[in-house]
């Protein structure tokens, strides 16, 4: 299962560079919903609690994209060897913004600390589903918070694997539909996950190189 997730992580990582060009709807994981930026990798203290956000990003939309988003449903899978659900419930559903007629939700997400349907080995849990609908026209752009999940960080393993993955894991509920009630195709690259690990820092050699370059440019300027 880990090998499969590793392959998925590589595909998502490469595809994310081009995803705004290819399509206009992206489900994103923000590993720290308390900050303004979308963080796909964070390095929190061990045994701390983190608030993970689930977003639908429509900012890549425009001419040629399906019109709006009227119905959505998305689930999460998480690595329970590193993260565990914190709170009862751990998940909170939010309502998308920029919707003239408002959104209704399709119920409270179901939480499983170990989802054997997703992973027979029991090393993955799930939250199913963050889902909602509008009876009028849905948003055609913007970044929309669909919900948050509180996790306890039990271990931090910088293994290159995703630890929280969004996807259509709940058949019959998950999906995305435009304002004409047509299903919007969602390739794997449109699901961007996140992880806990060591955030890469500039190497000593890179810092020395930058310092040397700065001194060279300063000296060059003085000789002119």
Residue frames relative to the residue before (quaternion, step in Angstrom):
aa qw qx qy qz dx dy dz
X 1.0000 0.0000 0.0000 0.0000 0.00 0.00 0.00
X 0.6477 0.5225 -0.3196 0.4532 3.57 1.01 -0.87
X 0.6317 0.5321 -0.3395 0.4500 3.58 1.00 -0.79
X 0.6334 0.5253 -0.3226 0.4678 3.57 1.04 -0.80
X 0.6763 0.4824 -0.2989 0.4697 3.57 0.92 -0.88
X 0.6082 0.5494 -0.3520 0.4520 3.59 1.09 -0.67
X 0.6450 0.5065 -0.3119 0.4798 3.57 0.98 -0.87
X 0.6396 0.5236 -0.3181 0.4643 3.57 1.00 -0.87
X 0.6426 0.5349 -0.3197 0.4459 3.56 0.97 -0.86
X 0.6574 0.5066 -0.3119 0.4624 3.57 0.96 -0.85
X 0.6517 0.5132 -0.3098 0.4647 3.57 0.96 -0.89
X 0.6708 0.4947 -0.2997 0.4642 3.56 0.92 -0.92
X 0.6492 0.5380 -0.3217 0.4308 3.55 0.96 -0.86
X 0.6866 0.4633 -0.2740 0.4887 3.57 0.95 -0.89
X 0.6934 0.4966 -0.2830 0.4387 3.55 0.88 -0.98
X 0.5892 0.6031 -0.3712 0.3891 3.58 1.10 -0.67
X 0.5818 0.5899 -0.3723 0.4181 3.58 1.15 -0.49
X 0.7840 0.3111 -0.1455 0.5170 3.59 1.13 -0.65
X 0.4281 0.7646 -0.4336 0.2101 3.58 1.27 -0.18
X 0.6399 0.5248 -0.3498 0.4390 3.62 1.01 -0.66
X 0.6374 0.5088 -0.3340 0.4726 3.57 1.16 -0.45
X 0.7248 0.4759 -0.2527 0.4293 3.55 0.96 -0.88
X 0.8178 -0.0343 0.0526 0.5720 3.60 0.95 -0.82
X 0.4456 -0.7328 0.4616 0.2267 3.56 -1.25 0.29
X 0.7074 0.4016 -0.2763 0.5118 3.64 1.17 0.10
X 0.0578 0.8082 -0.5786 0.0933 3.58 -0.67 1.11
X 0.2466 -0.7199 0.6272 0.1661 3.57 -0.94 0.91
X 0.0679 -0.8248 0.5608 -0.0229 3.56 -0.66 1.17
X 0.2745 -0.7162 0.6153 0.1819 3.53 -1.22 0.63
X 0.1312 -0.7521 0.6425 0.0653 3.56 -0.95 0.98
X 0.3194 -0.7987 0.4811 0.1688 3.59 -0.36 1.22
X 0.7660 0.1702 -0.1464 0.6024 3.60 1.26 -0.12
X 0.1465 -0.8405 0.5183 0.0589 3.56 0.03 1.30
X 0.5655 0.6136 -0.3855 0.3937 3.61 1.26 -0.05
X 0.6919 0.4096 -0.2757 0.5268 3.59 1.27 -0.12
X 0.6169 -0.5873 0.3682 0.3726 3.63 -1.10 0.55
X 0.6810 0.4968 -0.2999 0.4467 3.60 1.00 -0.74
X 0.4393 -0.6320 0.5592 0.3080 3.55 -1.32 0.39
X 0.0953 -0.8143 0.5725 0.0081 3.58 -0.47 1.22
X 0.2118 -0.7989 0.5516 0.1121 3.59 -0.57 1.12
X 0.7671 0.1567 -0.1118 0.6119 3.58 1.25 -0.40
X 0.0308 0.7862 -0.6164 0.0310 3.58 -0.88 0.96
X 0.2615 -0.7427 0.5948 0.1619 3.55 -1.29 0.39
X 0.0025 0.8431 -0.5368 0.0303 3.61 0.32 1.22
X 0.6157 -0.5237 0.4130 0.4196 3.60 -1.22 0.27
X 0.5645 -0.5925 0.4550 0.3511 3.56 -1.12 0.65
X 0.8319 0.1737 -0.1945 0.4899 3.56 -1.07 0.94
X 0.4704 0.6515 -0.4584 0.3797 3.59 1.24 0.32
X 0.4231 -0.6665 0.5455 0.2815 3.55 -1.34 0.21
X 0.1013 -0.7897 0.6035 0.0438 3.58 -0.89 0.94
X 0.2870 -0.7316 0.5931 0.1752 3.56 -1.19 0.62
X 0.1397 -0.8169 0.5590 0.0261 3.55 -0.44 1.27
X 0.2417 -0.7936 0.5463 0.1154 3.57 -0.79 1.03
X 0.2293 -0.7361 0.6230 0.1322 3.54 -1.22 0.68
X 0.0379 -0.8324 0.5515 -0.0375 3.57 -0.54 1.19
X 0.2051 -0.6914 0.6680 0.1833 3.50 -1.36 0.45
X 0.1704 -0.8057 0.5658 0.0402 3.53 -0.54 1.25
X 0.0513 -0.8050 0.5910 -0.0118 3.56 -0.58 1.22
X 0.3941 0.7633 -0.4529 0.2387 3.59 1.24 0.16
X 0.6434 0.5249 -0.3348 0.4454 3.59 1.19 -0.29
X 0.4444 0.7248 -0.4352 0.2964 3.59 1.28 0.07
X 0.1967 0.7664 -0.5961 0.1360 3.55 -1.30 0.11
X 0.7952 -0.2653 0.2081 0.5040 3.55 -1.25 -0.38
X 0.7907 0.3025 -0.2325 0.4788 3.56 -0.92 0.90
X 0.6187 0.5182 -0.3546 0.4722 3.59 1.26 -0.13
X 0.6216 -0.5230 0.4040 0.4205 3.61 -1.16 0.43
X 0.4999 -0.6823 0.4567 0.2756 3.56 -1.06 0.80
X 0.8851 -0.0493 0.0081 0.4626 3.53 -0.61 1.19
X 0.2963 -0.7069 0.6111 0.1975 3.50 -1.44 -0.10
X 0.0724 -0.8446 0.5305 -0.0020 3.58 -0.38 1.23
X 0.7822 0.1072 -0.0636 0.6105 3.61 1.15 -0.54
X 0.0528 0.7970 -0.5998 0.0460 3.57 -0.95 0.85
X 0.0702 0.7546 -0.6523 0.0149 3.51 -1.32 0.44
X 0.1131 0.7875 -0.5963 0.1071 3.56 -0.78 1.01
X 0.2127 -0.7761 0.5848 0.1020 3.57 -1.09 0.77
X 0.3083 -0.7330 0.5747 0.1934 3.54 -1.33 0.24
X 0.1283 -0.7181 0.6724 0.1252 3.51 -1.29 0.54
X 0.0499 -0.8125 0.5809 0.0064 3.58 -0.99 0.80
X 0.5139 -0.6400 0.4923 0.2899 3.52 -1.20 0.73
X 0.2015 -0.8327 0.5046 0.1067 3.60 -0.24 1.24
X 0.5105 0.5951 -0.4491 0.4284 3.59 1.24 0.25
X 0.7376 0.3465 -0.2097 0.5402 3.57 1.27 -0.35
X 0.7974 0.2014 -0.0731 0.5641 3.57 1.08 -0.78
X 0.0514 -0.7712 0.6321 0.0554 3.56 -1.18 0.62
X 0.5847 -0.5922 0.4261 0.3547 3.55 -1.15 0.66
X 0.1447 -0.7953 0.5873 0.0392 3.56 -0.95 0.95
X 0.7775 0.2703 -0.2278 0.5202 3.57 -0.57 1.17
X 0.2047 -0.7619 0.6022 0.1219 3.54 -1.30 0.35
X 0.4296 -0.4156 -0.7469 0.2912 1.50 -0.27 2.48
X 0.5249 -0.6127 0.4853 0.3369 3.55 -1.28 0.32
X 0.7299 0.4143 -0.2155 0.4991 3.57 1.13 -0.73
X 0.0941 -0.7641 0.6366 0.0437 3.54 -1.15 0.77
X 0.2914 -0.7702 0.5428 0.1649 3.57 -0.76 1.01
X 0.1974 -0.7709 0.5977 0.0974 3.57 -1.03 0.86
X 0.4164 -0.6918 0.5345 0.2498 3.52 -1.30 0.35
X 0.4821 -0.6751 0.4693 0.3027 3.62 -0.77 0.96
X 0.3934 -0.7186 0.5308 0.2172 3.55 -1.15 0.67
X 0.7584 0.3899 -0.2892 0.4351 3.55 -1.37 -0.01
X 0.5115 0.6198 -0.4288 0.4126 3.57 1.03 0.78
X 0.3912 -0.7615 0.4605 0.2344 3.64 -0.36 1.19
X 0.7791 0.3515 -0.1823 0.4860 3.60 0.91 -0.86
X 0.5167 -0.6599 0.4092 0.3607 3.60 1.26 -0.01
X 0.3434 -0.7283 0.5608 0.1930 3.53 -1.28 0.47
X 0.2111 -0.7169 0.6436 0.1651 3.51 -1.25 0.59
X 0.3794 -0.7226 0.5245 0.2425 3.58 -1.12 0.54
X 0.4228 -0.7033 0.5191 0.2392 3.54 -1.27 0.46
X 0.7804 -0.3138 0.1627 0.5158 3.57 1.04 0.75
X 0.6175 -0.5465 0.4271 0.3710 3.53 -1.38 0.15
X 0.5072 -0.6528 0.4576 0.3275 3.63 -0.86 0.86
X 0.3667 -0.7152 0.5560 0.2116 3.57 -1.07 0.84
X 0.2019 -0.8078 0.5491 0.0724 3.57 -0.85 1.01
X 0.0273 -0.7813 0.6234 -0.0135 3.54 -0.98 0.96
X 0.3869 -0.7353 0.5083 0.2264 3.57 -0.66 1.08
X 0.7643 0.0592 -0.0362 0.6411 3.56 1.22 -0.62
X 0.1156 -0.8067 0.5792 0.0208 3.57 -0.52 1.21
X 0.2316 -0.8104 0.5261 0.1134 3.56 -0.17 1.30
X 0.5847 0.5713 -0.3735 0.4385 3.58 1.20 -0.35
X 0.6804 0.4496 -0.2765 0.5084 3.55 1.16 -0.60
X 0.7922 0.0003 0.0444 0.6087 3.55 1.00 -0.90
X 0.3746 -0.7627 0.4861 0.2042 3.57 -0.43 1.23
X 0.6269 0.5557 -0.3340 0.4321 3.58 1.18 -0.44
X 0.4493 -0.7349 0.4139 0.2945 3.57 1.28 -0.18
X 0.5283 0.6525 -0.4051 0.3620 3.59 1.22 0.29
X 0.7017 0.3797 -0.2715 0.5383 3.58 1.27 0.20
X 0.2058 -0.7480 0.6192 0.1209 3.53 -1.10 0.83
X 0.2103 -0.7921 0.5599 0.1216 3.58 -1.25 0.07
X 0.1630 -0.7129 0.6670 0.1425 3.51 -1.42 0.32
X 0.0594 0.8053 -0.5803 0.1064 3.59 -0.58 1.20
X 0.7661 -0.4537 -0.4513 -0.0594 1.72 -1.33 2.14
X 0.3864 -0.6167 0.6055 0.3220 3.56 -1.28 0.34
X 0.1687 0.8194 -0.5144 0.1886 3.58 -0.24 1.24
X 0.1115 0.7900 -0.5960 0.0910 3.54 -1.13 0.73
X 0.1480 -0.7759 0.6088 0.0746 3.54 -1.34 0.21
X 0.1717 -0.7437 0.6304 0.1417 3.52 -1.33 0.32
X 0.4300 -0.7056 0.5037 0.2521 3.57 -1.07 0.74
X 0.7041 0.3941 -0.2606 0.5301 3.56 1.26 -0.20
X 0.7497 -0.3327 0.2791 0.4994 3.53 -1.16 -0.64
X 0.3171 -0.7548 0.5484 0.1701 3.56 -0.91 0.96
X 0.6877 -0.4838 0.3348 0.4253 3.59 -1.26 0.16
X 0.2778 -0.7619 0.5649 0.1521 3.55 -1.15 0.66
X 0.7857 0.1243 -0.1007 0.5975 3.60 1.26 -0.04
X 0.5826 0.6150 -0.4182 0.3279 3.56 -1.29 -0.10
X 0.4226 -0.6601 0.5653 0.2569 3.50 -1.43 0.22
X 0.0834 -0.8483 0.5222 -0.0275 3.57 -0.50 1.22
X 0.3212 -0.7337 0.5715 0.1784 3.55 -0.80 1.09
X 0.2064 -0.7999 0.5567 0.0874 3.58 -0.69 1.14
X 0.7781 -0.2393 0.1616 0.5578 3.58 1.17 -0.44
X 0.2770 -0.7351 0.5905 0.1848 3.53 -1.36 0.10
X 0.1500 -0.7600 0.6256 0.0929 3.55 -1.28 0.49
X 0.2752 -0.7481 0.5821 0.1609 3.56 -0.93 0.93
X 0.0524 -0.7950 0.6041 -0.0147 3.54 -0.83 1.09
X 0.3031 -0.6808 0.6270 0.2271 3.53 -1.28 0.51
X 0.3468 -0.7401 0.5429 0.1931 3.57 -0.89 0.97
X 0.1515 -0.8323 0.5311 0.0488 3.58 -0.25 1.26
X 0.7783 -0.0576 0.0394 0.6240 3.57 1.17 -0.57
X 0.2242 -0.7514 0.6053 0.1371 3.53 -1.25 0.46
X 0.0252 0.7987 -0.5956 0.0812 3.54 -0.53 1.23
X 0.2098 -0.7796 0.5795 0.1112 3.59 -0.53 1.15
X 0.1768 0.8297 -0.5004 0.1728 3.54 0.44 1.29
X 0.5529 -0.6288 0.3904 0.3826 3.59 1.26 0.03
X 0.5797 0.5765 -0.3815 0.4313 3.59 1.27 0.03
X 0.4947 -0.6106 0.5212 0.3329 3.54 -1.23 0.50
X 0.2738 -0.7741 0.5526 0.1429 3.56 -1.07 0.78
X 0.7588 0.1537 -0.1159 0.6222 3.59 1.23 -0.42
X 0.0270 -0.8264 0.5593 -0.0588 3.56 -0.61 1.19
X 0.2538 -0.7498 0.5854 0.1753 3.61 -0.83 0.92
X 0.1985 0.7895 -0.5668 0.1268 3.58 -1.14 0.53
X 0.5278 -0.5842 0.4984 0.3629 3.53 -1.35 0.07
X 0.0969 0.8461 -0.5102 0.1203 3.56 0.42 1.29
X 0.6938 0.4334 -0.2595 0.5133 3.59 1.26 -0.24
X 0.2676 -0.8095 0.5040 0.1380 3.57 0.03 1.32
X 0.7891 0.2979 -0.2454 0.4779 3.53 -0.99 0.92
X 0.7348 0.3354 -0.2101 0.5509 3.57 1.29 -0.26
X 0.7283 0.4300 -0.2462 0.4733 3.57 0.80 -1.02
X 0.3896 0.6822 -0.5560 0.2715 3.52 -1.13 0.76
X 0.2554 -0.7417 0.5966 0.1695 3.55 -1.32 0.04
X 0.0481 -0.8123 0.5802 -0.0341 3.56 -0.79 1.09
X 0.4209 -0.7109 0.5069 0.2461 3.56 -1.02 0.83
X 0.7272 -0.4551 0.2993 0.4178 3.57 -1.31 -0.03
X 0.6415 0.4599 -0.3322 0.5163 3.57 1.31 -0.02
X 0.5047 -0.6862 0.3778 0.3629 3.57 1.38 0.33
X 0.4627 0.6511 -0.4637 0.3834 3.58 1.16 0.57
X 0.5039 -0.6550 0.4726 0.3062 3.58 -0.99 0.85
X 0.2922 -0.7461 0.5767 0.1593 3.56 -0.99 0.91
X 0.3958 -0.7162 0.5126 0.2598 3.64 -0.62 1.04
X 0.0918 -0.8006 0.5917 0.0207 3.57 -0.96 0.91
X 0.2138 -0.7847 0.5697 0.1179 3.61 -0.23 1.23
X 0.7000 -0.4888 0.3122 0.4167 3.63 -1.19 0.41
X 0.6264 0.5697 -0.3431 0.4066 3.59 1.04 -0.73
X 0.6495 0.5343 -0.3160 0.4391 3.60 1.21 -0.37
X 0.6359 0.4343 -0.3392 0.5404 3.58 1.30 0.28
X 0.0440 -0.8284 0.5572 -0.0364 3.56 -0.30 1.30
X 0.1994 -0.8230 0.5271 0.0715 3.57 -0.46 1.26
X 0.3033 -0.7423 0.5663 0.1907 3.53 -1.34 -0.19
X 0.1580 -0.7960 0.5795 0.0742 3.55 -1.28 0.19
X 0.3562 -0.6548 0.6049 0.2799 3.51 -1.39 0.22
X 0.2653 0.7470 -0.5661 0.2260 3.53 -0.96 0.86
X 0.6388 -0.4853 0.4064 0.4374 3.52 -1.28 -0.27
X 0.3496 -0.7346 0.5445 0.2043 3.55 -0.66 1.13
X 0.4709 -0.6977 0.4505 0.2974 3.63 -0.67 1.03
X 0.1596 -0.7703 0.6125 0.0779 3.55 -1.04 0.88
X 0.6196 -0.5378 0.3971 0.4113 3.60 -1.14 0.49
X 0.4521 -0.6858 0.4983 0.2774 3.58 -0.94 0.86
X 0.6490 -0.5202 0.3849 0.4000 3.56 -1.26 0.42
X 0.6548 0.5162 -0.3182 0.4510 3.56 0.98 -0.85
X 0.6393 0.5206 -0.3303 0.4596 3.58 1.04 -0.74
X 0.6501 0.5092 -0.3170 0.4665 3.58 1.00 -0.80
X 0.6442 0.5156 -0.3178 0.4671 3.59 1.01 -0.83
X 0.6400 0.5284 -0.3232 0.4546 3.55 1.02 -0.83
X 0.6518 0.5075 -0.3146 0.4676 3.57 0.98 -0.84
X 0.6531 0.5164 -0.3112 0.4583 3.57 1.01 -0.83
X 0.6481 0.5183 -0.3062 0.4665 3.56 0.98 -0.86
X 0.6520 0.5151 -0.3071 0.4639 3.56 0.98 -0.86
X 0.6477 0.5196 -0.3211 0.4554 3.57 1.00 -0.82
X 0.6572 0.5028 -0.3113 0.4674 3.59 0.98 -0.84
X 0.6371 0.5308 -0.3266 0.4535 3.59 1.00 -0.83
X 0.6707 0.4903 -0.3049 0.4657 3.57 0.95 -0.86
X 0.6276 0.5318 -0.3358 0.4590 3.59 1.08 -0.75
X 0.6749 0.4867 -0.2974 0.4683 3.57 0.89 -0.92
X 0.6317 0.5364 -0.3344 0.4487 3.57 1.02 -0.78
X 0.6562 0.5204 -0.3096 0.4503 3.54 1.04 -0.80
X 0.6450 0.5258 -0.3216 0.4518 3.58 1.08 -0.71
X 0.6794 0.4969 -0.2934 0.4532 3.61 1.06 -0.69
X 0.5912 0.5839 -0.3822 0.4044 3.59 1.19 -0.24
